Amino acid sequence: MKKLFLCLFLLSAVVLYGRNPKYVFLFIGDGMATPQRMIADEFSRKTGRGQLAINTMPYHATTRTSSSSSLVTDSAAAATAIACGEKTENGRVGMDHSGKRKLESVAYVAKKNGKKVGIVTSVTINHATPSGFYGHRPSRSQYYALGLDLINSGFDYFGGGGVAKNNDKKSPEYKGDIYKLAEKAGYKVVKNKKDLLALKKGCGKVLASGSTGALPYNIDRVKDVASLAEYTAKGIELLDNPNGFFMMVEGGAIDWCGHANEAAGNLYEVLAFDDAVKVALAFAGKHPGETLIVVTGDHETGGMTMGFAGTGYALYMERLANQKCSIGEFAKKVKAAKKEKKDFSFADARKMLEKDFGFKFSGNIKKDPMVLTSKEIAALEKGFKENKLHNAARIVMNGKAGIGWTSGSHTALPVLTTSKGVKAEIFTGFIDNTDIAKKLKTVL
């Protein structure tokens, strides 16, 4: 009789609490809080793409992002908290606040329990966020050493940006080029889209880079460089196995565009991030009852706001579609044009502004909002004279869309965590970033 009661209890526990997921995805938008999600969402709706997938997930949690040393966290401390479940000082990667004790990430927990592990990012693979899942260093700036940690982790798949300072001979731990060391350790190293897409299941451990540095911004899309979504899809293909896998995917350049206060670049990075999440959702659709997807941000960057005095109570996200390249790319174009034409004038620059930002220097502003006011033209002329035309164009474009910024750095704004799938309901309420790791460890 006791055995019968025990069996019934265990059966009811399985029904009540369910089994743990076989496949776990953690998506981190670096610098992405609610404003970044909502601005990209509004743009997506108004340009015919529909609502962002990350905003359709059924479970939500407001998430506090502070580090042990500051209310405003950096990416290293935030990644450590999300990956390992413990607060640390800004700048630390996978170590406690003293910088002496190594912390265990959810990725290592997954590996210990027989799952394969994948780490994907749109920036360099040994940058702060991805490093938080495999690295253990007192400083995030120890890029070469973090490259060594990457190899020593033995994780199955690394994809996205390249290894920063991969051959840093000034590092006290220098042992040779990281890529060559990775090959010696059994990794198949690929450095272009063609070779990435040619990889087949069973090829062994992979280190796949699409660039020597970060991947190109999504707004500057280069067709022969794989997207974040494509790296995610290939990771799923290579990692799938009977024991399942854990994959962390970071949209790292959202943060960079936030630091630059560039609205168009920012939202296009969020869209690229959302496309990667859609790949995971499609996989989950084929594996119902086996998959958990969690989407969060490590902190907010830029103090981005949905509102600007120049547009009153109106927002015009769709106007950002007129911008065709990042401000960094535009600055390069202007520099090249000046080099090619010695008497390059503002009149020449106007043509470039019309092409790359959709600005119009004449017309009826009441009928066409991209027609510039005399004040906006004056600001662009001043920017041209000061060799800061790209920044002037950015500010004018932000104003026309109705987007404001309060900082060029991180803020303490809470971020939104959304989730879907097996055990997704545990990610609700008001939580701390450390709770994400703690909760994931219970299901891994």
Phi, psi and chi 1 to 4 in degrees:
 res  aa     phi    psi   chi1   chi2   chi3   chi4
   1 MET       -  -41.7 -177.1   63.2   71.3      -
   2 LYS   -60.9  -39.6  -70.6 -177.4  178.4  179.0
   3 LYS   -63.9  -37.1  -71.2 -176.0  177.6  179.8
   4 LEU   -65.2  -44.5  176.6   60.9      -      -
   5 PHE   -63.4  -38.7  -80.7  125.1      -      -
   6 LEU   -64.4  -44.0  179.2   60.1      -      -
   7 CYS   -62.5  -42.1  -70.6      -      -      -
   8 LEU   -65.2  -38.4  -71.4  172.4      -      -
   9 PHE   -63.5  -46.4  173.1   77.2      -      -
  10 LEU   -63.7  -39.1  -67.5  173.9      -      -
  11 LEU   -65.0  -42.3  179.4   61.4      -      -
  12 SER   -67.1  -34.1   63.3      -      -      -
  13 ALA   -65.1  -40.3      -      -      -      -
  14 VAL   -65.0  -42.0  169.8      -      -      -
  15 VAL   -65.7  -43.1  172.1      -      -      -
  16 LEU   -71.0  -47.5 -179.1   60.7      -      -
  17 TYR  -100.5  -18.9  -62.2  106.1      -      -
  18 GLY    73.7  165.6      -      -      -      -
  19 ARG   -80.7  158.5  -65.9 -179.0  178.9  178.2
  20 ASN   -73.9  152.9  -74.0  -30.1      -      -
  21 PRO   -68.7  145.7   25.3  -35.6      -      -
  22 LYS   -81.5  -35.2  179.0  177.9  177.2  179.8
  23 TYR  -118.9  129.0  -52.8  103.3      -      -
  24 VAL  -127.3  125.1  177.4      -      -      -
  25 PHE  -113.2  132.6  -67.2   89.0      -      -
  26 LEU  -121.9  115.4  174.1   59.9      -      -
  27 PHE  -105.5  128.6  -72.2   88.2      -      -
  28 ILE  -122.3  117.6  -58.2  174.8      -      -
  29 GLY   -90.5  107.3      -      -      -      -
  30 ASP   -69.4  122.5 -162.3  -48.4      -      -
  31 GLY    80.1   12.9      -      -      -      -
  32 MET  -106.2  111.3 -176.6 -173.5   76.5      -
  33 ALA  -115.4 -163.1      -      -      -      -
  34 THR   -59.7  -42.5  -58.0      -      -      -
  35 PRO   -58.1  -44.5  -26.3   36.5      -      -
  36 GLN   -63.0  -40.9  -73.4   77.6   10.4      -
  37 ARG   -65.5  -42.8  -67.4  174.3   74.4  137.2
  38 MET   -74.9  -36.8  -66.3  -48.2  -59.1      -
  39 ILE   -65.4  -43.9  -75.2  169.5      -      -
  40 ALA   -66.0  -35.5      -      -      -      -
  41 ASP   -64.8  -45.9 -165.4  -82.1      -      -
  42 GLU   -63.8  -41.7  -73.6  -61.0  -46.1      -
  43 PHE   -62.0  -44.4  177.4   86.3      -      -
  44 SER   -61.6  -42.4 -172.9      -      -      -
  45 ARG   -64.9  -46.6  -70.3  170.8 -173.1  -99.1
  46 LYS   -73.1  -17.8  -70.7 -175.5  176.2 -179.1
  47 THR  -104.9   13.5   53.8      -      -      -
  48 GLY    87.1    7.0      -      -      -      -
  49 ARG   -86.7  -19.1  -69.7  171.5   53.4  108.9
  50 GLY    88.2  179.4      -      -      -      -
  51 GLN   -65.7  147.2 -173.2  176.5    8.7      -
  52 LEU   -64.3  140.4  -64.9 -172.5      -      -
  53 ALA   -62.3  -36.4      -      -      -      -
  54 ILE   -66.2  -19.4   58.2  175.9      -      -
  55 ASN   -97.9    5.7  -70.2  -14.2      -      -
  56 THR  -103.8   -2.1   63.9      -      -      -
  57 MET   -70.3  142.3  -64.4 -176.7  168.4      -
  58 PRO   -73.3  -21.4   26.6  -35.2      -      -
  59 TYR  -114.7  140.1  -63.4   97.9      -      -
  60 HIS  -135.7  145.4  -48.5   80.9      -      -
  61 ALA  -142.8  132.1      -      -      -      -
  62 THR   -80.6  131.2  -61.0      -      -      -
  63 THR  -124.1  125.2  -49.2      -      -      -
  64 ARG   -79.1  141.8 -167.9  169.8 -177.8  -93.1
  65 THR  -120.8    6.9   64.1      -      -      -
  66 SER   -61.3  156.4   65.0      -      -      -
  67 SER   -99.8 -178.3   68.5      -      -      -
  68 SER   -74.2  -19.5   68.2      -      -      -
  69 SER  -106.3  -11.0   57.1      -      -      -
  70 SER  -160.7  149.4  175.2      -      -      -
  71 LEU   -66.6  -29.8 -171.1   60.2      -      -
  72 VAL   -98.3  113.5 -179.7      -      -      -
  73 THR   -88.0  159.7 -172.4      -      -      -
  74 ASP  -101.2  175.9   82.5  -33.4      -      -
  75 SER   -69.4  -30.9  -68.5      -      -      -
  76 ALA   -66.9  -49.8      -      -      -      -
  77 ALA   -65.3  -38.8      -      -      -      -
  78 ALA   -65.5  -43.6      -      -      -      -
  79 ALA   -63.0  -40.1      -      -      -      -
  80 THR   -63.2  -42.0  -59.7      -      -      -
  81 ALA   -64.0  -46.8      -      -      -      -
  82 ILE   -68.2  -36.5  -64.8  169.3      -      -
  83 ALA   -82.6  -38.7      -      -      -      -
  84 CYS  -110.0  -21.3  -54.5      -      -      -
  85 GLY    86.7   19.9      -      -      -      -
  86 GLU  -141.1  139.5 -174.1  172.3  -33.0      -
  87 LYS   -70.4  147.6  -63.6  -75.4 -172.4 -175.9
  88 THR  -144.6  172.6 -167.5      -      -      -
  89 GLU   -73.5  153.0  -71.6 -169.3   -0.3      -
  90 ASN   -55.7  134.4  -74.5  -12.2      -      -
  91 GLY   100.4  -22.7      -      -      -      -
  92 ARG   -79.1  145.8  -55.6 -102.6 -169.2 -106.3
  93 VAL  -126.4  113.3  178.5      -      -      -
  94 GLY    63.9   24.3      -      -      -      -
  95 MET  -136.1  158.9  -58.9 -166.7   78.8      -
  96 ASP   -72.8  179.1   74.3  -23.6      -      -
  97 HIS   -62.5  -25.0   66.0   91.5      -      -
  98 SER   -79.9  -17.1   70.1      -      -      -
  99 GLY    77.1   17.6      -      -      -      -
 100 LYS  -113.6  -27.3  -63.4  177.7  180.0  178.6
 101 ARG  -107.6  128.1  178.0  168.1   55.5   87.1
 102 LYS   -76.9  143.3  -66.3 -179.0  179.2  179.7
 103 LEU  -109.6  152.2  -55.9  177.5      -      -
 104 GLU   -98.5  124.8 -176.4  178.3   52.7      -
 105 SER   -88.0  165.8   76.0      -      -      -
 106 VAL   -62.0  -28.6  -66.1      -      -      -
 107 ALA   -65.4  -42.4      -      -      -      -
 108 TYR   -68.6  -35.1  -79.8  106.2      -      -
 109 VAL   -62.7  -43.7  170.3      -      -      -
 110 ALA   -60.9  -44.1      -      -      -      -
 111 LYS   -63.3  -42.8 -176.8 -177.3  177.2 -175.1
 112 LYS   -60.6  -30.5  -84.2 -161.3  -43.3 -173.2
 113 ASN   -94.3   18.5  -73.9  -75.6      -      -
 114 GLY    87.4    5.1      -      -      -      -
 115 LYS   -88.8  152.2  -65.9 -175.8 -176.0  -64.2
 116 LYS   -81.4  158.4  -70.3 -169.9  174.6 -176.6
 117 VAL  -131.0  134.7  176.3      -      -      -
 118 GLY  -127.9  141.3      -      -      -      -
 119 ILE  -128.0  123.6  -54.9  -66.4      -      -
 120 VAL  -130.9  141.5  178.0      -      -      -
 121 THR  -153.0  156.0 -178.6      -      -      -
 122 SER   -89.4   -9.8   60.7      -      -      -
 123 VAL  -107.7 -164.9  -65.1      -      -      -
 124 THR   -65.4  142.7   47.4      -      -      -
 125 ILE   -69.3  -18.1 -162.6   67.5      -      -
 126 ASN  -108.3   27.4   51.6  -14.8      -      -
 127 HIS   -76.9  173.8 -151.4  -98.2      -      -
 128 ALA   -54.6  -50.8      -      -      -      -
 129 THR   -65.7  -54.8  -58.9      -      -      -
 130 PRO   -61.3  -35.3   17.0  -29.4      -      -
 131 SER   -63.0  -29.1  -65.0      -      -      -
 132 GLY   -60.3  -17.9      -      -      -      -
 133 PHE   -96.7  -16.6  -70.5   81.3      -      -
 134 TYR  -132.6  -15.6   63.1   76.1      -      -
 135 GLY   -97.4  160.0      -      -      -      -
 136 HIS  -143.8   88.8  -55.4   93.7      -      -
 137 ARG  -141.0  144.4  -60.7  -69.9  164.9  174.0
 138 PRO   -68.7  -17.9   22.2  -32.5      -      -
 139 SER  -136.1  133.5  174.3      -      -      -
 140 ARG   -65.5  -18.3   59.4 -178.4  -71.8  178.2
 141 SER   -79.4   -3.0   63.8      -      -      -
 142 GLN   -82.9   62.9  -64.7  173.6  -98.3      -
 143 TYR   -59.7  -44.9  -67.4  113.6      -      -
 144 TYR   -63.2  -45.0 -178.3   83.5      -      -
 145 ALA   -62.6  -37.2      -      -      -      -
 146 LEU   -67.4  -31.3  -72.7  166.6      -      -
 147 GLY   -62.5  -37.9      -      -      -      -
 148 LEU   -66.0  -40.0  -65.6  177.5      -      -
 149 ASP   -62.0  -37.8  -72.0  -11.1      -      -
 150 LEU   -57.1  -49.3  179.2  153.7      -      -
 151 ILE   -63.7  -45.2  -63.8  169.6      -      -
 152 ASN   -67.6  -20.0  -67.1  -28.4      -      -
 153 SER   -63.6  -33.8   72.6      -      -      -
 154 GLY    73.4   11.4      -      -      -      -
 155 PHE   -62.1  157.1  -68.3  170.1      -      -
 156 ASP   -84.2  -28.3  -56.2  -85.6      -      -
 157 TYR  -148.0  124.6  175.7   71.2      -      -
 158 PHE  -122.4  129.8  -69.1   94.8      -      -
 159 GLY  -144.9  147.7      -      -      -      -
 160 GLY   127.2 -125.9      -      -      -      -
 161 GLY   -70.6  168.9      -      -      -      -
 162 GLY   -79.4 -177.7      -      -      -      -
 163 VAL   -90.5  115.6 -179.8      -      -      -
 164 ALA   -68.5  139.5      -      -      -      -
 165 LYS    50.0   45.0  -64.5 -170.7  176.7 -178.9
 166 ASN   -63.6  -20.1   60.0  -73.6      -      -
 167 ASN  -129.3   45.7 -161.0   31.1      -      -
 168 ASP   -78.2   96.1 -176.1    7.5      -      -
 169 LYS   -72.5  -10.9  -64.8  179.2 -179.6  178.7
 170 LYS   -83.2  -12.7  -67.0 -178.1  179.8  179.2
 171 SER   -67.7  134.3  170.7      -      -      -
 172 PRO   -64.2  -14.6   20.8  -32.7      -      -
 173 GLU  -104.3   14.9  -63.1 -173.6   49.9      -
 174 TYR   -56.5  129.8 -176.8   74.0      -      -
 175 LYS  -132.1   -1.2  -62.6  177.0 -178.4  178.5
 176 GLY   131.5  174.3      -      -      -      -
 177 ASP   -60.3  131.2 -175.5  -83.3      -      -
 178 ILE   -58.8  -39.3  -66.6  -64.9      -      -
 179 TYR   -64.0  -41.8  -69.4  111.2      -      -
 180 LYS   -68.9  -37.9  -68.1 -179.8  179.7  177.9
 181 LEU   -64.9  -36.5  -67.6  174.1      -      -
 182 ALA   -64.3  -41.5      -      -      -      -
 183 GLU   -62.8  -41.4  -72.2  179.3  -28.6      -
 184 LYS   -63.2  -30.1  -70.6 -179.6 -179.5  178.3
 185 ALA   -84.5    3.9      -      -      -      -
 186 GLY    99.5    7.8      -      -      -      -
 187 TYR   -85.9  140.8  -79.6   90.6      -      -
 188 LYS   -89.2  116.1 -175.3  174.5 -178.7   61.8
 189 VAL   -98.9  122.5  176.1      -      -      -
 190 VAL  -124.8  145.6  -61.2      -      -      -
 191 LYS  -129.4   19.6  -64.9 -175.2  177.6 -178.5
 192 ASN  -152.2  165.9   58.1   63.5      -      -
 193 LYS   -63.9  -41.2 -178.7  176.2  179.2  178.0
 194 LYS   -58.9  -47.5 -178.9 -179.9  177.9 -178.4
 195 ASP   -70.2  -32.7  -70.0  -17.4      -      -
 196 LEU   -62.0  -51.6  170.6   75.4      -      -
 197 LEU   -66.9  -21.3  -61.6 -178.8      -      -
 198 ALA   -81.4  -12.5      -      -      -      -
 199 LEU   -62.6  139.3  -67.6  172.5      -      -
 200 LYS  -118.9  154.0  -59.6  -62.9 -179.0 -176.1
 201 LYS   -55.9  135.5 -167.9  171.8 -178.5  178.9
 202 GLY    94.0    5.4      -      -      -      -
 203 CYS   -79.1   -4.9   65.8      -      -      -
 204 GLY    95.1 -167.1      -      -      -      -
 205 LYS   -68.6  145.5  -64.9 -176.8  -65.8 -177.3
 206 VAL  -131.7  137.0  170.5      -      -      -
 207 LEU  -122.3  103.8  172.4   56.9      -      -
 208 ALA  -114.1  117.7      -      -      -      -
 209 SER  -115.8  136.6  -56.7      -      -      -
 210 GLY  -101.2    0.9      -      -      -      -
 211 SER  -164.3  161.0  170.9      -      -      -
 212 THR   -71.5  -26.6   54.8      -      -      -
 213 GLY  -120.4 -134.3      -      -      -      -
 214 ALA   -73.9  160.7      -      -      -      -
 215 LEU   -68.1  153.9  -61.1  179.5      -      -
 216 PRO   -59.1  149.2  -21.9   33.6      -      -
 217 TYR   -57.8  146.8  -74.8  123.1      -      -
 218 ASN   -61.4  -33.4 -168.2   38.5      -      -
 219 ILE   -68.8  -22.4 -163.9  171.7      -      -
 220 ASP  -103.4   30.2  -61.1  -35.4      -      -
 221 ARG   -41.1  127.9 -169.7   81.8  178.8   87.6
 222 VAL  -111.4  118.1  179.5      -      -      -
 223 LYS   -61.9  -31.4  -69.2 -176.4  179.0  179.8
 224 ASP   -88.9   11.9   60.3   -3.5      -      -
 225 VAL  -114.9  127.4  176.0      -      -      -
 226 ALA   -63.0  146.1      -      -      -      -
 227 SER   -86.1  169.9   65.7      -      -      -
 228 LEU   -60.0  -37.5 -167.8   66.0      -      -
 229 ALA   -64.9  -38.8      -      -      -      -
 230 GLU   -69.6  -37.0  -72.2  172.0  -44.9      -
 231 TYR   -66.0  -35.6  -84.1  105.6      -      -
 232 THR   -67.1  -45.2  -57.5      -      -      -
 233 ALA   -61.8  -43.3      -      -      -      -
 234 LYS   -66.7  -36.9 -178.8   54.7   66.3  172.3
 235 GLY   -60.8  -44.2      -      -      -      -
 236 ILE   -58.8  -46.3  -69.1  171.7      -      -
 237 GLU   -59.5  -44.3  179.2 -172.6  -19.3      -
 238 LEU   -78.7  -30.0  -60.5  178.9      -      -
 239 LEU   -88.4  -23.2  -65.4  172.2      -      -
 240 ASP   -57.3  128.8 -165.5    8.4      -      -
 241 ASN  -160.2  168.8   73.2   98.5      -      -
 242 PRO   -57.4  -25.9  -28.0   37.4      -      -
 243 ASN   -92.2   -7.0  -67.1  -35.5      -      -
 244 GLY    85.3 -172.4      -      -      -      -
 245 PHE  -153.3  165.4   59.5   74.4      -      -
 246 PHE  -120.5  132.4  167.0   78.6      -      -
 247 MET  -134.2  128.4 -171.9 -171.9  -59.0      -
 248 MET  -105.9  127.8 -169.9  -71.5  -66.7      -
 249 VAL  -123.9  123.9 -179.5      -      -      -
 250 GLU  -112.5  133.1 -178.6 -155.1   18.0      -
 251 GLY   -93.6   83.9      -      -      -      -
 252 GLY   -75.8  -29.4      -      -      -      -
 253 ALA   -80.2   -7.1      -      -      -      -
 254 ILE   -57.2  -43.1  -60.5  169.7      -      -
 255 ASP   -61.9  -44.4  172.7   68.4      -      -
 256 TRP   -62.5  -40.5  -65.7    5.0      -      -
 257 CYS   -69.4  -29.5  -69.1      -      -      -
 258 GLY   -67.4  -42.2      -      -      -      -
 259 HIS   -60.6  -35.6  -79.0  -66.3      -      -
 260 ALA   -83.8   -3.5      -      -      -      -
 261 ASN    54.9   40.5  -70.9  175.3      -      -
 262 GLU  -105.7  104.2 -177.2 -177.2    0.7      -
 263 ALA   -64.9  -47.3      -      -      -      -
 264 ALA   -63.1  -48.8      -      -      -      -
 265 GLY   -60.0  -40.0      -      -      -      -
 266 ASN   -60.7  -50.7 -168.2  -71.6      -      -
 267 LEU   -68.3  -31.8   72.9   86.9      -      -
 268 TYR   -68.9  -30.2  -84.1  108.3      -      -
 269 GLU   -70.1  -38.3  -71.7  -55.7  -50.7      -
 270 VAL   -64.5  -39.2  176.0      -      -      -
 271 LEU   -63.3  -40.6  -66.4  177.2      -      -
 272 ALA   -65.0  -39.3      -      -      -      -
 273 PHE   -62.9  -44.8  177.9   75.1      -      -
 274 ASP   -62.8  -36.6 -166.1   65.2      -      -
 275 ASP   -62.5  -36.1  -75.1  -18.6      -      -
 276 ALA   -67.3  -39.5      -      -      -      -
 277 VAL   -63.9  -37.0  175.1      -      -      -
 278 LYS   -61.5  -33.5  -73.0  176.9 -178.8  176.2
 279 VAL   -62.6  -44.0  171.7      -      -      -
 280 ALA   -66.1  -38.7      -      -      -      -
 281 LEU   -65.0  -37.7  -73.1  168.8      -      -
 282 ALA   -64.4  -40.7      -      -      -      -
 283 PHE   -64.1  -42.0  174.8   81.8      -      -
 284 ALA   -62.2  -33.8      -      -      -      -
 285 GLY   -63.6  -27.6      -      -      -      -
 286 LYS   -89.3  -10.5  -63.4  176.7 -178.0  177.2
 287 HIS  -130.9   59.1  -62.1  -90.4      -      -
 288 PRO   -62.8  140.6   25.6  -35.9      -      -
 289 GLY    78.2    6.8      -      -      -      -
 290 GLU  -128.4   -7.3  -65.7 -175.0  -57.8      -
 291 THR  -123.2  139.0  -51.2      -      -      -
 292 LEU  -121.3  131.5  168.6   63.9      -      -
 293 ILE  -123.7  124.0  -58.8  172.6      -      -
 294 VAL  -121.9  131.7  179.6      -      -      -
 295 VAL  -122.3  128.3  179.6      -      -      -
 296 THR  -147.2 -177.8 -167.5      -      -      -
 297 GLY  -126.4  156.1      -      -      -      -
 298 ASP   -88.4  -24.7   58.5  -13.3      -      -
 299 HIS  -177.3  174.7   53.3   73.9      -      -
 300 GLU  -100.2  145.8 -165.0  -82.8  -22.3      -
 301 THR  -126.9  128.4  -56.9      -      -      -
 302 GLY   100.5  -13.0      -      -      -      -
 303 GLY    60.5   44.4      -      -      -      -
 304 MET   -66.3  134.7 -165.6 -179.5 -155.1      -
 305 THR  -131.0  147.3   57.3      -      -      -
 306 MET   -93.0   76.0  -61.0  176.3   72.8      -
 307 GLY   164.2  141.0      -      -      -      -
 308 PHE  -150.7  135.2  175.0   70.9      -      -
 309 ALA   -56.0  -34.4      -      -      -      -
 310 GLY   -65.6  -21.9      -      -      -      -
 311 THR  -111.5    8.9   54.9      -      -      -
 312 GLY    62.4 -129.3      -      -      -      -
 313 TYR   -92.9   10.4  -72.9  173.0      -      -
 314 ALA  -104.0  148.3      -      -      -      -
 315 LEU  -124.7  140.9  -70.3  169.6      -      -
 316 TYR  -133.2   67.0  -56.1  100.3      -      -
 317 MET   -58.8  -33.5  -55.0  -55.4  169.0      -
 318 GLU   -61.7  -22.0   68.1  -81.9    5.3      -
 319 ARG   -66.7  -22.7  -66.1  177.7 -175.4  175.6
 320 LEU   -67.8  -15.6  -65.7  170.3      -      -
 321 ALA   -66.7  -17.2      -      -      -      -
 322 ASN   -72.5  -21.1  -71.6  -72.5      -      -
 323 GLN   -80.3  125.6 -173.0  172.5  -31.2      -
 324 LYS  -105.8   -7.2  -55.6  -57.5 -179.4 -175.5
 325 CYS  -153.8  164.6   65.7      -      -      -
 326 SER   -71.2  161.4   65.9      -      -      -
 327 ILE   -67.3  -28.7   58.7  169.6      -      -
 328 GLY   -65.8  -43.1      -      -      -      -
 329 GLU   -67.1  -38.3 -172.6   64.8   23.4      -
 330 PHE   -64.6  -40.0 -176.8   72.9      -      -
 331 ALA   -61.0  -38.9      -      -      -      -
 332 LYS   -64.5  -40.1  -69.6  178.4 -176.3  177.7
 333 LYS   -63.6  -43.2  -70.5 -177.5  179.1 -178.2
 334 VAL   -65.2  -42.7  172.3      -      -      -
 335 LYS   -61.3  -42.7 -175.1  177.2 -179.7  179.2
 336 ALA   -66.3  -39.7      -      -      -      -
 337 ALA   -65.1  -39.0      -      -      -      -
 338 LYS   -66.4  -35.7  -74.9 -177.3  175.7 -179.5
 339 LYS   -69.7  -36.0 -171.9  175.4 -178.6 -180.0
 340 GLU   -76.5  -34.9 -175.1  176.5  -26.6      -
 341 LYS  -123.9  109.4 -173.8  178.7 -179.1 -179.0
 342 LYS   -63.1  -33.7  -67.6 -177.1  178.6 -179.7
 343 ASP   -98.4   31.0   58.5  -15.3      -      -
 344 PHE   -55.5  124.8 -174.9   80.4      -      -
 345 SER  -118.4  175.5   65.2      -      -      -
 346 PHE   -63.7  -29.5 -177.1   63.7      -      -
 347 ALA   -62.2  -39.3      -      -      -      -
 348 ASP   -67.9  -41.0  -62.2  -50.5      -      -
 349 ALA   -63.4  -33.5      -      -      -      -
 350 ARG   -58.1  -39.8  -78.0  171.5   53.8  153.2
 351 LYS   -64.1  -37.7  -65.0  176.9 -177.6  177.4
 352 MET   -69.2  -38.7  -62.1  178.8   69.2      -
 353 LEU   -65.6  -37.1  -70.8  165.4      -      -
 354 GLU   -64.7  -40.4  -70.5  171.0  -13.2      -
 355 LYS   -74.3  -45.8  179.0 -178.5  177.5 -177.8
 356 ASP   -93.5  -16.0  -71.4  -29.4      -      -
 357 PHE  -123.8   -8.7  -72.3   86.8      -      -
 358 GLY    74.6   14.1      -      -      -      -
 359 PHE   -70.4  146.3  -64.5  150.7      -      -
 360 LYS  -124.6  128.6  -64.1  179.5 -179.6  178.5
 361 PHE   -91.8    1.1  -71.5   82.6      -      -
 362 SER  -152.8  159.1   62.6      -      -      -
 363 GLY   128.2 -176.5      -      -      -      -
 364 ASN   -96.4  109.5 -171.9  -25.8      -      -
 365 ILE   -65.3  -24.9 -164.0  168.4      -      -
 366 LYS   -71.4  -27.0  -68.0 -177.2  179.0  179.8
 367 LYS   -96.6  -25.3  -65.9 -177.8  178.0  179.8
 368 ASP  -135.3  105.4 -171.6  -16.7      -      -
 369 PRO   -65.9  -14.6   26.1  -37.1      -      -
 370 MET   -84.9   -2.3  -64.8  -48.6  -67.8      -
 371 VAL   -71.0  132.6  173.0      -      -      -
 372 LEU   -83.1  144.5  -62.6  167.5      -      -
 373 THR   -81.4  166.2   63.9      -      -      -
 374 SER   -62.6  -33.9   57.4      -      -      -
 375 LYS   -67.2  -41.1 -173.8  176.6 -179.8  179.4
 376 GLU   -68.0  -39.8  -71.4  168.9  -23.0      -
 377 ILE   -63.5  -41.7  -67.0  173.6      -      -
 378 ALA   -62.3  -39.0      -      -      -      -
 379 ALA   -65.8  -38.8      -      -      -      -
 380 LEU   -68.7  -39.8  -68.2  170.0      -      -
 381 GLU   -63.0  -42.3  -78.9 -168.1  -80.2      -
 382 LYS   -63.5  -42.5 -178.3 -179.7  178.5 -177.8
 383 GLY   -61.4  -37.3      -      -      -      -
 384 PHE   -64.5  -45.0  176.7   77.9      -      -
 385 LYS   -64.9  -31.4  -68.6  175.7 -178.0  177.5
 386 GLU   -94.0    8.4  -63.7  175.5  -10.4      -
 387 ASN    58.9   35.3  -69.1  -41.9      -      -
 388 LYS  -131.5   37.7  -64.3  179.3 -180.0  178.8
 389 LEU   -61.2  -37.2 -177.6   59.5      -      -
 390 HIS   -62.3  -38.4   57.3  -65.9      -      -
 391 ASN   -71.0  -38.4  -83.0  -32.9      -      -
 392 ALA   -63.8  -41.6      -      -      -      -
 393 ALA   -64.3  -39.8      -      -      -      -
 394 ARG   -59.7  -45.9  168.2 -174.8   60.4   79.7
 395 ILE   -65.5  -42.1  -67.3  168.9      -      -
 396 VAL   -63.3  -42.7  171.1      -      -      -
 397 MET   -65.5  -42.9 -179.2   58.7   82.2      -
 398 ASN   -57.5  -43.3  -73.8  -18.7      -      -
 399 GLY   -64.3  -40.9      -      -      -      -
 400 LYS   -66.4  -29.8  -76.1 -166.1  171.8  -65.5
 401 ALA   -84.4  -20.1      -      -      -      -
 402 GLY    88.9   29.5      -      -      -      -
 403 ILE  -110.9  131.2  -64.8  173.2      -      -
 404 GLY  -112.6  163.5      -      -      -      -
 405 TRP  -137.3  146.5  -58.6   85.2      -      -
 406 THR  -113.1  -11.1   65.2      -      -      -
 407 SER  -156.0  160.0  172.5      -      -      -
 408 GLY  -105.0   13.3      -      -      -      -
 409 SER  -131.8 -164.8 -170.6      -      -      -
 410 HIS   -77.7  158.8  -61.9  180.0      -      -
 411 THR  -127.8  172.8   71.6      -      -      -
 412 ALA   -94.6   12.6      -      -      -      -
 413 LEU   -56.0  139.0  -80.0  174.0      -      -
 414 PRO   -68.5  158.4   25.6  -34.6      -      -
 415 VAL  -110.2  166.8  -58.9      -      -      -
 416 LEU  -101.7  130.5 -178.7   63.4      -      -
 417 THR  -111.1  125.3  -61.1      -      -      -
 418 THR  -121.8  154.3   52.2      -      -      -
 419 SER  -152.1  160.3   55.7      -      -      -
 420 LYS  -154.0  144.2 -177.1  175.7 -177.0  177.5
 421 GLY   109.4 -157.6      -      -      -      -
 422 VAL   -64.7  124.5 -179.5      -      -      -
 423 LYS    66.7   15.3  -62.1  -67.7 -177.2   70.9
 424 ALA   -63.1  -24.7      -      -      -      -
 425 GLU   -67.2  -12.1   66.0  -83.1    4.0      -
 426 ILE   -78.7   -9.9   66.0  176.4      -      -
 427 PHE  -101.1   70.7  -64.0   92.6      -      -
 428 THR  -138.8  163.2   55.6      -      -      -
 429 GLY    89.4 -155.5      -      -      -      -
 430 PHE  -105.0  112.4 -169.2   94.5      -      -
 431 ILE  -123.4  168.4   65.3  174.6      -      -
 432 ASP   -99.2  156.8 -168.8   80.9      -      -
 433 ASN   -61.3  -28.3   54.8    4.7      -      -
 434 THR   -66.3  -26.5   55.5      -      -      -
 435 ASP   -64.6  -26.9  -68.0  -33.7      -      -
 436 ILE   -61.9  -48.0  -65.0  173.5      -      -
 437 ALA   -64.8  -44.7      -      -      -      -
 438 LYS   -58.6  -43.1  -67.2  171.7 -176.6  176.7
 439 LYS   -70.3  -40.8  -67.8  173.6 -174.4  -66.1
 440 LEU   -64.4  -37.7  -73.9  176.1      -      -
 441 LYS   -63.0  -31.2  -73.7  179.9  178.3 -179.6
 442 THR   -70.8  -23.7   65.8      -      -      -
 443 VAL  -101.6   -9.9  -58.4      -      -      -
 444 LEU   -94.5      -  -74.7  165.7      -      -
